Amino acid sequence: MDIELNYKLIGIRLRAERIKKKYTQEYLSELSGISPQHCSGIECGSAKLSLPCLVNICNALKITPNDILMDSVDNSTPQLLKEAEIIFSDCSKDEIFLMLSIADCLKKSMKIKNIQLTREEI
């Protein structure tokens, strides 16, 4: 069974965590033992990363690989719900209502058109 990792999504999540911690790429590189160029490539999705590299970066950011690989794991619903909770945590009730309405409309439209996106298409 071949697993296809979406390195673009991995990079997006790593970059978001780095920015949340207010780390520069240079500082994260220093903490995780990689070059700033490799860190940039990982965040852009143009460079692949090894498991030891991922663990080092996650340790530097004080997060787990689950936080980064959730899109690659079949049973990722709990982690995705946790992320949704974080997204909604600073929203007003009206903002939450609007975002949920948009999500519901999108879901209905996708079902009507029988659209099923793969991880690679997202």
Secondary structure as UniProt FT lines:
FT   HELIX           7..20
FT   TURN            21..22
FT   HELIX           25..32
FT   HELIX           36..44
FT   HELIX           51..61
FT   HELIX           65..69
FT   HELIX           70..72
FT   TURN            74..75
FT   HELIX           77..88
FT   TURN            89..90
FT   HELIX           93..112
FT   TURN            113..114
FT   TURN            119..121
//
